[in-house]
Amino acid sequence: MEYIVKVENLFKSFGQLKVLEGISFELFPGEILVILGGSGSGKSVLLQILVGLLPADKGHIWLHGQEVTRFKKEEDWYPVRLKTGFLFQMGALYDSMTIYENVTFAMRRHLRLSEKEMQRRVKEILKAVHLEGVEDKYPAELSGGMQKRAALARAIALNPPLILYDEPTTGLDPIHSTMISHFIRHLQKKYNIASIVVTHDLGCAYKVADRIMLLYKGNFVFRGTLQELKETDNPYIKQFLEGALEGPMQG
């Protein structure tokens, strides 16, 4: 099967701090890959490198068939980013814009749609994330969970085949966390969207993952399916799942 993302021997450091040390993996169309890891393990850094917000020190990345680590100019990234939705950790909605304006922001720049077509598209997207009727509201008028869903609506506005989720349940109560997890899986089934979900939320991981990897000190110390994760004797996984202080993973 042709991959939608391929990462090969990727390194990233910030001064003396080594964040990623030669990681490699692939993501296939329609698949949800969860990358687990503690705070500061490099999960968010990896996502930012994938979309060109941070440069890699070494290694190769292919997105949608293009080797993005060869890109020299910001403009080179545009076609790849149009096929890649990104849900930021805190949503990152534009506060001065209504939800309708947020969701149509990229549409106006990259799609030749009439206002009527955009209205239809926004209505469809907001319905998909259970946010009907909020088009004229501003982000501050919505709850945290609703803001996250609005940001998700914006991320899928261009029908991307790939979405990157940076800690999608951060700051949400258990009910809204479950709701966001449900939408991640729903979008996969409805639109065949491939996803990379970086999180430390085990509840979210259990609900959405096709495959799971655990990132620790710049390397993956576990790779497998959800069932393999539940059955493994891997000491890193056992410690992470139990939240134990004793084990191979140290502060």
Secondary structure, DSSP 8 states (H G I E B T S, - for coil): ---SEEEEEEEEEETTEEEEEEEEEEE-TT-EEEEE--TTSSHHHHHHHHTTSS--SEEEEEETTEEGGG--SGGGGHHHHHTEEEE-TT----TTS-HHHHHHHHHHHH----HHHHHHHHHHHHHHTT-TT-TT--GGGS-HHHHHHHHHHHHTTT--SEEEEESTTTT--HHHHHHHHHHHHHHHHHH--EEEEEES-HHHHHHH-SEEEEEETTEEEEEEEHHHHHH---HHHHHHHHT-SSSS---
